[in-house]
Amino acid sequence: MSASPQRKDAVRNRAAILDATRALMAGSAALLVLAVSQVANPVYGMMYVALFGVGSMLGMGALSTVIAVPLAVSARWLTWANRGLQGAVGTITIGIGVMAIYTNLLS
């Protein structure tokens, strides 16, 4: 038994909202605070924060699309390629995480 189309849409929408939220809460928030603290006019500071938020959401959306489209296309027509892409993305992600942990623990 498969999920209804409405359920699948709800899951996709929830994932998009979580991605947008994660983009806003990324580690670059500290840099945003430092940059805004240097702005003399509070209106310009708020404009900078808004521009940063929109840019973060658009960037995360674009990156998610770049990753998701090949996976979705390959899942439909090229099952073997889909498994390879998922394995490659997983391996690269784990590698980046291990590098980040290694770098942060040694510095």
Biopython code that builds the backbone (N, CA, C, O; Angstrom):
import numpy as np
from Bio.PDB.StructureBuilder import StructureBuilder

atoms = [
    (1, "MET", "N", (0.835, -1.165, 0.000)),
    (1, "MET", "CA", (0.000, 0.000, 0.000)),
    (1, "MET", "C", (0.890, 1.241, 0.000)),
    (1, "MET", "O", (1.809, 1.338, 0.813)),
    (2, "SER", "N", (0.632, 2.183, -0.894)),
    (2, "SER", "CA", (1.482, 3.368, -0.957)),
    (2, "SER", "C", (0.763, 4.566, -0.354)),
    (2, "SER", "O", (-0.457, 4.567, -0.193)),
    (3, "ALA", "N", (1.542, 5.572, -0.029)),
    (3, "ALA", "CA", (0.990, 6.774, 0.580)),
    (3, "ALA", "C", (0.184, 7.564, -0.443)),
    (3, "ALA", "O", (0.439, 7.503, -1.646)),
    (4, "SER", "N", (-0.788, 8.301, 0.064)),
    (4, "SER", "CA", (-1.627, 9.109, -0.823)),
    (4, "SER", "C", (-0.825, 10.286, -1.374)),
    (4, "SER", "O", (0.169, 10.689, -0.772)),
    (5, "PRO", "N", (-1.251, 10.845, -2.522)),
    (5, "PRO", "CA", (-0.542, 12.008, -3.081)),
    (5, "PRO", "C", (-0.535, 13.203, -2.129)),
    (5, "PRO", "O", (0.437, 13.956, -2.081)),
    (6, "GLN", "N", (-1.628, 13.375, -1.366)),
    (6, "GLN", "CA", (-1.664, 14.496, -0.419)),
    (6, "GLN", "C", (-0.621, 14.307, 0.675)),
    (6, "GLN", "O", (0.014, 15.269, 1.107)),
    (7, "ARG", "N", (-0.448, 13.081, 1.116)),
    (7, "ARG", "CA", (0.541, 12.790, 2.158)),
    (7, "ARG", "C", (1.952, 13.066, 1.646)),
    (7, "ARG", "O", (2.776, 13.637, 2.359)),
    (8, "LYS", "N", (2.226, 12.659, 0.409)),
    (8, "LYS", "CA", (3.548, 12.896, -0.175)),
    (8, "LYS", "C", (3.816, 14.387, -0.306)),
    (8, "LYS", "O", (4.931, 14.839, -0.046)),
    (9, "ASP", "N", (2.802, 15.165, -0.709)),
    (9, "ASP", "CA", (2.965, 16.615, -0.819)),
    (9, "ASP", "C", (3.231, 17.238, 0.546)),
    (9, "ASP", "O", (4.047, 18.153, 0.664)),
    (10, "ALA", "N", (2.548, 16.750, 1.573)),
    (10, "ALA", "CA", (2.749, 17.281, 2.925)),
    (10, "ALA", "C", (4.172, 17.014, 3.396)),
    (10, "ALA", "O", (4.794, 17.872, 4.023)),
    (11, "VAL", "N", (4.683, 15.832, 3.098)),
    (11, "VAL", "CA", (6.053, 15.490, 3.500)),
    (11, "VAL", "C", (7.048, 16.384, 2.764)),
    (11, "VAL", "O", (8.003, 16.877, 3.364)),
    (12, "ARG", "N", (6.825, 16.598, 1.451)),
    (12, "ARG", "CA", (7.722, 17.478, 0.681)),
    (12, "ARG", "C", (7.686, 18.904, 1.214)),
    (12, "ARG", "O", (8.730, 19.545, 1.339)),
    (13, "ASN", "N", (6.492, 19.408, 1.530)),
    (13, "ASN", "CA", (6.372, 20.768, 2.050)),
    (13, "ASN", "C", (7.066, 20.903, 3.396)),
    (13, "ASN", "O", (7.734, 21.902, 3.661)),
    (14, "ARG", "N", (6.907, 19.903, 4.235)),
    (14, "ARG", "CA", (7.552, 19.940, 5.550)),
    (14, "ARG", "C", (9.073, 19.940, 5.391)),
    (14, "ARG", "O", (9.774, 20.662, 6.101)),
    (15, "ALA", "N", (9.581, 19.134, 4.463)),
    (15, "ALA", "CA", (11.021, 19.103, 4.219)),
    (15, "ALA", "C", (11.519, 20.448, 3.715)),
    (15, "ALA", "O", (12.590, 20.902, 4.118)),
    (16, "ALA", "N", (10.757, 21.092, 2.840)),
    (16, "ALA", "CA", (11.158, 22.402, 2.317)),
    (16, "ALA", "C", (11.189, 23.443, 3.438)),
    (16, "ALA", "O", (12.094, 24.276, 3.486)),
    (17, "ILE", "N", (10.219, 23.399, 4.324)),
    (17, "ILE", "CA", (10.184, 24.348, 5.444)),
    (17, "ILE", "C", (11.364, 24.103, 6.376)),
    (17, "ILE", "O", (11.992, 25.055, 6.839)),
    (18, "LEU", "N", (11.671, 22.847, 6.655)),
    (18, "LEU", "CA", (12.819, 22.536, 7.515)),
    (18, "LEU", "C", (14.129, 22.982, 6.875)),
    (18, "LEU", "O", (15.015, 23.486, 7.565)),
    (19, "ASP", "N", (14.258, 22.800, 5.558)),
    (19, "ASP", "CA", (15.463, 23.254, 4.855)),
    (19, "ASP", "C", (15.611, 24.764, 4.942)),
    (19, "ASP", "O", (16.707, 25.274, 5.172)),
    (20, "ALA", "N", (14.507, 25.477, 4.757)),
    (20, "ALA", "CA", (14.555, 26.935, 4.829)),
    (20, "ALA", "C", (14.931, 27.390, 6.235)),
    (20, "ALA", "O", (15.716, 28.325, 6.392)),
    (21, "THR", "N", (14.381, 26.742, 7.252)),
    (21, "THR", "CA", (14.703, 27.091, 8.636)),
    (21, "THR", "C", (16.169, 26.802, 8.940)),
    (21, "THR", "O", (16.855, 27.602, 9.576)),
    (22, "ARG", "N", (16.635, 25.648, 8.476)),
    (22, "ARG", "CA", (18.042, 25.295, 8.708)),
    (22, "ARG", "C", (18.971, 26.297, 8.033)),
    (22, "ARG", "O", (20.032, 26.625, 8.564)),
    (23, "ALA", "N", (18.569, 26.780, 6.865)),
    (23, "ALA", "CA", (19.391, 27.768, 6.169)),
    (23, "ALA", "C", (19.513, 29.047, 6.995)),
    (23, "ALA", "O", (20.574, 29.670, 7.036)),
    (24, "LEU", "N", (18.434, 29.426, 7.643)),
    (24, "LEU", "CA", (18.473, 30.640, 8.458)),
    (24, "LEU", "C", (19.257, 30.446, 9.754)),
    (24, "LEU", "O", (19.826, 31.397, 10.290)),
    (25, "MET", "N", (19.285, 29.222, 10.247)),
    (25, "MET", "CA", (19.943, 28.953, 11.522)),
    (25, "MET", "C", (21.350, 28.392, 11.345)),
    (25, "MET", "O", (21.915, 27.844, 12.292)),
    (26, "ALA", "N", (21.910, 28.515, 10.184)),
    (26, "ALA", "CA", (23.230, 27.944, 9.907)),
    (26, "ALA", "C", (24.304, 28.638, 10.747)),
    (26, "ALA", "O", (24.047, 29.661, 11.381)),
    (27, "GLY", "N", (25.496, 28.071, 10.740)),
    (27, "GLY", "CA", (26.592, 28.591, 11.540)),
    (27, "GLY", "C", (27.033, 29.992, 11.167)),
    (27, "GLY", "O", (27.790, 30.620, 11.907)),
    (28, "SER", "N", (26.577, 30.489, 10.042)),
    (28, "SER", "CA", (26.959, 31.832, 9.630)),
    (28, "SER", "C", (26.193, 32.913, 10.386)),
    (28, "SER", "O", (26.389, 34.100, 10.127)),
    (29, "ALA", "N", (25.334, 32.524, 11.304)),
    (29, "ALA", "CA", (24.585, 33.513, 12.080)),
    (29, "ALA", "C", (25.517, 34.402, 12.904)),
    (29, "ALA", "O", (25.245, 35.588, 13.090)),
    (30, "ALA", "N", (26.603, 33.832, 13.390)),
    (30, "ALA", "CA", (27.559, 34.643, 14.158)),
    (30, "ALA", "C", (28.173, 35.724, 13.278)),
    (30, "ALA", "O", (28.359, 36.857, 13.723)),
    (31, "LEU", "N", (28.485, 35.384, 12.044)),
    (31, "LEU", "CA", (29.014, 36.390, 11.121)),
    (31, "LEU", "C", (27.976, 37.458, 10.819)),
    (31, "LEU", "O", (28.310, 38.634, 10.670)),
    (32, "LEU", "N", (26.727, 37.049, 10.730)),
    (32, "LEU", "CA", (25.644, 38.010, 10.494)),
    (32, "LEU", "C", (25.565, 39.000, 11.655)),
    (32, "LEU", "O", (25.435, 40.205, 11.435)),
    (33, "VAL", "N", (25.640, 38.509, 12.869)),
    (33, "VAL", "CA", (25.581, 39.381, 14.045)),
    (33, "VAL", "C", (26.761, 40.354, 14.043)),
    (33, "VAL", "O", (26.586, 41.539, 14.328)),
    (34, "LEU", "N", (27.949, 39.865, 13.725)),
    (34, "LEU", "CA", (29.120, 40.756, 13.676)),
    (34, "LEU", "C", (28.954, 41.831, 12.600)),
    (34, "LEU", "O", (29.275, 42.997, 12.830)),
    (35, "ALA", "N", (28.462, 41.444, 11.445)),
    (35, "ALA", "CA", (28.297, 42.415, 10.357)),
    (35, "ALA", "C", (27.237, 43.450, 10.699)),
    (35, "ALA", "O", (27.427, 44.641, 10.455)),
    (36, "VAL", "N", (26.132, 43.002, 11.260)),
    (36, "VAL", "CA", (25.044, 43.930, 11.592)),
    (36, "VAL", "C", (25.458, 44.868, 12.720)),
    (36, "VAL", "O", (25.018, 46.017, 12.753)),
    (37, "SER", "N", (26.290, 44.407, 13.638)),
    (37, "SER", "CA", (26.708, 45.265, 14.752)),
    (37, "SER", "C", (27.565, 46.438, 14.280)),
    (37, "SER", "O", (27.713, 47.427, 14.998)),
    (38, "GLN", "N", (28.125, 46.333, 13.081)),
    (38, "GLN", "CA", (28.961, 47.398, 12.547)),
    (38, "GLN", "C", (28.182, 48.439, 11.738)),
    (38, "GLN", "O", (28.737, 49.463, 11.339)),
    (39, "VAL", "N", (26.894, 48.171, 11.497)),
    (39, "VAL", "CA", (26.066, 49.089, 10.710)),
    (39, "VAL", "C", (25.552, 50.191, 11.632)),
    (39, "VAL", "O", (25.023, 49.918, 12.709)),
    (40, "ALA", "N", (25.714, 51.429, 11.199)),
    (40, "ALA", "CA", (25.319, 52.564, 12.032)),
    (40, "ALA", "C", (23.805, 52.744, 12.097)),
    (40, "ALA", "O", (23.273, 53.097, 13.149)),
    (41, "ASN", "N", (23.099, 52.505, 10.983)),
    (41, "ASN", "CA", (21.663, 52.729, 10.918)),
    (41, "ASN", "C", (20.914, 51.413, 11.131)),
    (41, "ASN", "O", (21.142, 50.456, 10.390)),
    (42, "PRO", "N", (20.019, 51.344, 12.135)),
    (42, "PRO", "CA", (19.289, 50.100, 12.396)),
    (42, "PRO", "C", (18.436, 49.630, 11.208)),
    (42, "PRO", "O", (18.233, 48.430, 11.021)),
    (43, "VAL", "N", (17.945, 50.575, 10.416)),
    (43, "VAL", "CA", (17.144, 50.192, 9.242)),
    (43, "VAL", "C", (18.008, 49.417, 8.252)),
    (43, "VAL", "O", (17.567, 48.411, 7.696)),
    (44, "TYR", "N", (19.225, 49.877, 8.032)),
    (44, "TYR", "CA", (20.139, 49.162, 7.140)),
    (44, "TYR", "C", (20.494, 47.792, 7.709)),
    (44, "TYR", "O", (20.639, 46.822, 6.966)),
    (45, "GLY", "N", (20.632, 47.722, 9.020)),
    (45, "GLY", "CA", (20.909, 46.446, 9.660)),
    (45, "GLY", "C", (19.781, 45.446, 9.436)),
    (45, "GLY", "O", (20.033, 44.279, 9.139)),
    (46, "MET", "N", (18.540, 45.901, 9.577)),
    (46, "MET", "CA", (17.394, 45.022, 9.349)),
    (46, "MET", "C", (17.292, 44.612, 7.881)),
    (46, "MET", "O", (16.921, 43.481, 7.570)),
    (47, "MET", "N", (17.622, 45.541, 6.984)),
    (47, "MET", "CA", (17.614, 45.203, 5.556)),
    (47, "MET", "C", (18.672, 44.137, 5.264)),
    (47, "MET", "O", (18.439, 43.224, 4.472)),
    (48, "TYR", "N", (19.821, 44.260, 5.901)),
    (48, "TYR", "CA", (20.891, 43.273, 5.716)),
    (48, "TYR", "C", (20.452, 41.902, 6.214)),
    (48, "TYR", "O", (20.698, 40.890, 5.557)),
    (49, "VAL", "N", (19.798, 41.869, 7.382)),
    (49, "VAL", "CA", (19.311, 40.604, 7.937)),
    (49, "VAL", "C", (18.284, 39.977, 6.989)),
    (49, "VAL", "O", (18.324, 38.774, 6.731)),
    (50, "ALA", "N", (17.363, 40.800, 6.471)),
    (50, "ALA", "CA", (16.346, 40.287, 5.542)),
    (50, "ALA", "C", (16.999, 39.756, 4.269)),
    (50, "ALA", "O", (16.631, 38.687, 3.783)),
    (51, "LEU", "N", (17.956, 40.492, 3.734)),
    (51, "LEU", "CA", (18.651, 40.053, 2.523)),
    (51, "LEU", "C", (19.417, 38.749, 2.778)),
    (51, "LEU", "O", (19.430, 37.854, 1.933)),
    (52, "PHE", "N", (20.043, 38.653, 3.927)),
    (52, "PHE", "CA", (20.759, 37.438, 4.296)),
    (52, "PHE", "C", (19.800, 36.255, 4.384)),
    (52, "PHE", "O", (20.104, 35.169, 3.891)),
    (53, "GLY", "N", (18.652, 36.462, 5.007)),
    (53, "GLY", "CA", (17.664, 35.389, 5.153)),
    (53, "GLY", "C", (17.134, 34.913, 3.812)),
    (53, "GLY", "O", (17.041, 33.709, 3.571)),
    (54, "VAL", "N", (16.789, 35.840, 2.945)),
    (54, "VAL", "CA", (16.282, 35.468, 1.621)),
    (54, "VAL", "C", (17.370, 34.755, 0.824)),
    (54, "VAL", "O", (17.104, 33.735, 0.187)),
    (55, "GLY", "N", (18.574, 35.273, 0.854)),
    (55, "GLY", "CA", (19.677, 34.643, 0.133)),
    (55, "GLY", "C", (19.982, 33.246, 0.645)),
    (55, "GLY", "O", (20.271, 32.343, -0.140)),
    (56, "SER", "N", (19.919, 33.065, 1.962)),
    (56, "SER", "CA", (20.149, 31.746, 2.548)),
    (56, "SER", "C", (19.085, 30.754, 2.102)),
    (56, "SER", "O", (19.394, 29.617, 1.747)),
    (57, "MET", "N", (17.832, 31.191, 2.121)),
    (57, "MET", "CA", (16.752, 30.284, 1.709)),
    (57, "MET", "C", (16.859, 29.928, 0.234)),
    (57, "MET", "O", (16.677, 28.771, -0.142)),
    (58, "LEU", "N", (17.153, 30.916, -0.601)),
    (58, "LEU", "CA", (17.294, 30.638, -2.034)),
    (58, "LEU", "C", (18.489, 29.723, -2.298)),
    (58, "LEU", "O", (18.408, 28.803, -3.111)),
    (59, "GLY", "N", (19.580, 29.980, -1.616)),
    (59, "GLY", "CA", (20.766, 29.147, -1.793)),
    (59, "GLY", "C", (20.537, 27.708, -1.359)),
    (59, "GLY", "O", (20.930, 26.779, -2.065)),
    (60, "MET", "N", (19.906, 27.514, -0.207)),
    (60, "MET", "CA", (19.621, 26.156, 0.253)),
    (60, "MET", "C", (18.622, 25.462, -0.664)),
    (60, "MET", "O", (18.735, 24.263, -0.919)),
    (61, "GLY", "N", (17.644, 26.217, -1.160)),
    (61, "GLY", "CA", (16.690, 25.633, -2.101)),
    (61, "GLY", "C", (17.368, 25.195, -3.385)),
    (61, "GLY", "O", (17.089, 24.117, -3.909)),
    (62, "ALA", "N", (18.261, 26.036, -3.888)),
    (62, "ALA", "CA", (18.979, 25.698, -5.120)),
    (62, "ALA", "C", (19.877, 24.485, -4.906)),
    (62, "ALA", "O", (19.925, 23.590, -5.749)),
    (63, "LEU", "N", (20.580, 24.453, -3.795)),
    (63, "LEU", "CA", (21.450, 23.315, -3.508)),
    (63, "LEU", "C", (20.646, 22.029, -3.334)),
    (63, "LEU", "O", (21.053, 20.973, -3.817)),
    (64, "SER", "N", (19.518, 22.113, -2.655)),
    (64, "SER", "CA", (18.657, 20.943, -2.494)),
    (64, "SER", "C", (18.153, 20.448, -3.839)),
    (64, "SER", "O", (18.064, 19.241, -4.065)),
    (65, "THR", "N", (17.824, 21.375, -4.734)),
    (65, "THR", "CA", (17.353, 21.001, -6.066)),
    (65, "THR", "C", (18.465, 20.327, -6.861)),
    (65, "THR", "O", (18.240, 19.318, -7.529)),
    (66, "VAL", "N", (19.658, 20.889, -6.783)),
    (66, "VAL", "CA", (20.792, 20.314, -7.516)),
    (66, "VAL", "C", (21.058, 18.877, -7.065)),
    (66, "VAL", "O", (21.441, 18.028, -7.870)),
    (67, "ILE", "N", (20.856, 18.616, -5.794)),
    (67, "ILE", "CA", (21.067, 17.263, -5.287)),
    (67, "ILE", "C", (19.859, 16.370, -5.566)),
    (67, "ILE", "O", (20.024, 15.207, -5.934)),
    (68, "ALA", "N", (18.645, 16.902, -5.396)),
    (68, "ALA", "CA", (17.438, 16.074, -5.482)),
    (68, "ALA", "C", (17.056, 15.686, -6.904)),
    (68, "ALA", "O", (16.586, 14.570, -7.124)),
    (69, "VAL", "N", (17.245, 16.574, -7.873)),
    (69, "VAL", "CA", (16.797, 16.279, -9.237)),
    (69, "VAL", "C", (17.501, 15.050, -9.824)),
    (69, "VAL", "O", (16.821, 14.160, -10.334)),
    (70, "PRO", "N", (18.831, 14.967, -9.771)),
    (70, "PRO", "CA", (19.460, 13.748, -10.308)),
    (70, "PRO", "C", (19.028, 12.487, -9.576)),
    (70, "PRO", "O", (18.877, 11.432, -10.193)),
    (71, "LEU", "N", (18.828, 12.587, -8.266)),
    (71, "LEU", "CA", (18.387, 11.417, -7.510)),
    (71, "LEU", "C", (16.977, 10.998, -7.917)),
    (71, "LEU", "O", (16.706, 9.806, -8.067)),
    (72, "ALA", "N", (16.076, 11.968, -8.096)),
    (72, "ALA", "CA", (14.700, 11.650, -8.489)),
    (72, "ALA", "C", (14.649, 11.065, -9.896)),
    (72, "ALA", "O", (13.936, 10.091, -10.139)),
    (73, "VAL", "N", (15.398, 11.653, -10.819)),
    (73, "VAL", "CA", (15.404, 11.159, -12.203)),
    (73, "VAL", "C", (15.993, 9.756, -12.262)),
    (73, "VAL", "O", (15.449, 8.879, -12.932)),
    (74, "SER", "N", (17.100, 9.545, -11.565)),
    (74, "SER", "CA", (17.732, 8.234, -11.610)),
    (74, "SER", "C", (16.891, 7.180, -10.894)),
    (74, "SER", "O", (16.946, 6.004, -11.252)),
    (75, "ALA", "N", (16.115, 7.582, -9.888)),
    (75, "ALA", "CA", (15.264, 6.622, -9.181)),
    (75, "ALA", "C", (14.174, 6.098, -10.102)),
    (75, "ALA", "O", (13.760, 4.945, -9.990)),
    (76, "ARG", "N", (13.715, 6.942, -11.006)),
    (76, "ARG", "CA", (12.647, 6.543, -11.907)),
    (76, "ARG", "C", (13.126, 5.623, -13.017)),
    (76, "ARG", "O", (12.491, 4.608, -13.304)),
    (77, "TRP", "N", (14.242, 5.973, -13.643)),
    (77, "TRP", "CA", (14.648, 5.272, -14.857)),
    (77, "TRP", "C", (15.918, 4.447, -14.726)),
    (77, "TRP", "O", (16.098, 3.459, -15.438)),
    (78, "LEU", "N", (16.781, 4.844, -13.835)),
    (78, "LEU", "CA", (18.078, 4.162, -13.725)),
    (78, "LEU", "C", (18.322, 3.751, -12.274)),
    (78, "LEU", "O", (19.041, 4.429, -11.540)),
    (79, "THR", "N", (17.728, 2.654, -11.876)),
    (79, "THR", "CA", (17.815, 2.223, -10.482)),
    (79, "THR", "C", (19.263, 2.026, -10.041)),
    (79, "THR", "O", (19.630, 2.419, -8.934)),
    (80, "TRP", "N", (20.085, 1.423, -10.892)),
    (80, "TRP", "CA", (21.485, 1.185, -10.529)),
    (80, "TRP", "C", (22.229, 2.501, -10.343)),
    (80, "TRP", "O", (23.063, 2.624, -9.447)),
    (81, "ALA", "N", (21.926, 3.493, -11.193)),
    (81, "ALA", "CA", (22.582, 4.804, -11.057)),
    (81, "ALA", "C", (22.105, 5.508, -9.795)),
    (81, "ALA", "O", (22.876, 6.209, -9.140)),
    (82, "ASN", "N", (20.835, 5.322, -9.456)),
    (82, "ASN", "CA", (20.301, 5.939, -8.243)),
    (82, "ASN", "C", (21.017, 5.410, -7.012)),
    (82, "ASN", "O", (21.382, 6.173, -6.119)),
    (83, "ARG", "N", (21.211, 4.120, -6.972)),
    (83, "ARG", "CA", (21.926, 3.541, -5.820)),
    (83, "ARG", "C", (23.357, 4.067, -5.753)),
    (83, "ARG", "O", (23.872, 4.338, -4.668)),
    (84, "GLY", "N", (23.992, 4.209, -6.904)),
    (84, "GLY", "CA", (25.345, 4.756, -6.936)),
    (84, "GLY", "C", (25.391, 6.207, -6.485)),
    (84, "GLY", "O", (26.284, 6.602, -5.734)),
    (85, "LEU", "N", (24.414, 7.014, -6.949)),
    (85, "LEU", "CA", (24.359, 8.419, -6.537)),
    (85, "LEU", "C", (24.103, 8.544, -5.040)),
    (85, "LEU", "O", (24.733, 9.360, -4.367)),
    (86, "GLN", "N", (23.190, 7.746, -4.523)),
    (86, "GLN", "CA", (22.909, 7.800, -3.086)),
    (86, "GLN", "C", (24.139, 7.398, -2.274)),
    (86, "GLN", "O", (24.444, 8.004, -1.247)),
    (87, "GLY", "N", (24.832, 6.378, -2.746)),
    (87, "GLY", "CA", (26.053, 5.960, -2.063)),
    (87, "GLY", "C", (27.123, 7.039, -2.106)),
    (87, "GLY", "O", (27.807, 7.284, -1.112)),
    (88, "ALA", "N", (27.269, 7.689, -3.271)),
    (88, "ALA", "CA", (28.272, 8.750, -3.417)),
    (88, "ALA", "C", (27.934, 9.942, -2.527)),
    (88, "ALA", "O", (28.807, 10.475, -1.841)),
    (89, "VAL", "N", (26.673, 10.360, -2.537)),
    (89, "VAL", "CA", (26.265, 11.496, -1.696)),
    (89, "VAL", "C", (26.468, 11.150, -0.226)),
    (89, "VAL", "O", (26.969, 11.975, 0.538)),
    (90, "GLY", "N", (26.087, 9.944, 0.179)),
    (90, "GLY", "CA", (26.278, 9.532, 1.567)),
    (90, "GLY", "C", (27.742, 9.490, 1.965)),
    (90, "GLY", "O", (28.110, 9.946, 3.047)),
    (91, "THR", "N", (28.582, 8.941, 1.088)),
    (91, "THR", "CA", (30.015, 8.853, 1.375)),
    (91, "THR", "C", (30.648, 10.232, 1.488)),
    (91, "THR", "O", (31.432, 10.490, 2.401)),
    (92, "ILE", "N", (30.307, 11.115, 0.559)),
    (92, "ILE", "CA", (30.851, 12.482, 0.592)),
    (92, "ILE", "C", (30.388, 13.209, 1.845)),
    (92, "ILE", "O", (31.176, 13.905, 2.485)),
    (93, "THR", "N", (29.118, 13.053, 2.200)),
    (93, "THR", "CA", (28.590, 13.714, 3.395)),
    (93, "THR", "C", (29.283, 13.211, 4.654)),
    (93, "THR", "O", (29.645, 14.001, 5.526)),
    (94, "ILE", "N", (29.465, 11.914, 4.750)),
    (94, "ILE", "CA", (30.170, 11.351, 5.910)),
    (94, "ILE", "C", (31.615, 11.846, 5.937)),
    (94, "ILE", "O", (32.137, 12.175, 7.002)),
    (95, "GLY", "N", (32.258, 11.901, 4.777)),
    (95, "GLY", "CA", (33.625, 12.402, 4.702)),
    (95, "GLY", "C", (33.744, 13.844, 5.169)),
    (95, "GLY", "O", (34.672, 14.195, 5.898)),
    (96, "ILE", "N", (32.803, 14.675, 4.747)),
    (96, "ILE", "CA", (32.811, 16.081, 5.174)),
    (96, "ILE", "C", (32.613, 16.171, 6.683)),
    (96, "ILE", "O", (33.275, 16.962, 7.355)),
    (97, "GLY", "N", (31.701, 15.360, 7.216)),
    (97, "GLY", "CA", (31.463, 15.363, 8.659)),
    (97, "GLY", "C", (32.679, 14.914, 9.440)),
    (97, "GLY", "O", (33.022, 15.513, 10.459)),
    (98, "VAL", "N", (33.337, 13.857, 8.967)),
    (98, "VAL", "CA", (34.542, 13.364, 9.643)),
    (98, "VAL", "C", (35.648, 14.419, 9.585)),
    (98, "VAL", "O", (36.348, 14.645, 10.572)),
    (99, "MET", "N", (35.801, 15.063, 8.424)),
    (99, "MET", "CA", (36.810, 16.130, 8.304)),
    (99, "MET", "C", (36.522, 17.274, 9.269)),
    (99, "MET", "O", (37.435, 17.794, 9.911)),
    (100, "ALA", "N", (35.248, 17.668, 9.371)),
    (100, "ALA", "CA", (34.886, 18.764, 10.263)),
    (100, "ALA", "C", (35.168, 18.394, 11.720)),
    (100, "ALA", "O", (35.700, 19.205, 12.478)),
    (101, "ILE", "N", (34.815, 17.182, 12.104)),
    (101, "ILE", "CA", (35.083, 16.739, 13.479)),
    (101, "ILE", "C", (36.585, 16.678, 13.728)),
    (101, "ILE", "O", (37.061, 17.165, 14.753)),
    (102, "TYR", "N", (37.321, 16.097, 12.817)),
    (102, "TYR", "CA", (38.776, 15.971, 12.956)),
    (102, "TYR", "C", (39.430, 17.354, 13.075)),
    (102, "TYR", "O", (40.273, 17.582, 13.942)),
    (103, "THR", "N", (39.029, 18.262, 12.196)),
    (103, "THR", "CA", (39.597, 19.614, 12.196)),
    (103, "THR", "C", (39.287, 20.348, 13.493)),
    (103, "THR", "O", (40.162, 20.997, 14.066)),
    (104, "ASN", "N", (38.041, 20.247, 13.959)),
    (104, "ASN", "CA", (37.633, 20.975, 15.163)),
    (104, "ASN", "C", (38.217, 20.374, 16.425)),
    (104, "ASN", "O", (38.483, 21.098, 17.385)),
    (105, "LEU", "N", (38.421, 19.078, 16.444)),
    (105, "LEU", "CA", (38.974, 18.461, 17.643)),
    (105, "LEU", "C", (40.477, 18.712, 17.766)),
    (105, "LEU", "O", (41.010, 18.754, 18.875)),
    (106, "LEU", "N", (41.151, 18.876, 16.647)),
    (106, "LEU", "CA", (42.599, 19.087, 16.679)),
    (106, "LEU", "C", (43.022, 20.550, 16.724)),
    (106, "LEU", "O", (44.199, 20.852, 16.922)),
    (107, "SER", "N", (42.078, 21.446, 16.544)),
    (107, "SER", "CA", (42.469, 22.870, 16.564)),
    (107, "SER", "C", (41.997, 23.572, 17.796)),
    (107, "SER", "O", (42.245, 24.766, 17.960)),
]
sb = StructureBuilder()
sb.init_structure("model")
sb.init_model(0)
sb.init_chain("A")
sb.init_seg("    ")
for serial, (resi, resn, name, xyz) in enumerate(atoms, 1):
    if name == "N":
        sb.init_residue(resn, " ", resi, " ")
    sb.init_atom(name, np.array(xyz, "f"), 0.0, 1.0, " ", f" {name:<3s}", serial, name[0])
structure = sb.get_structure()
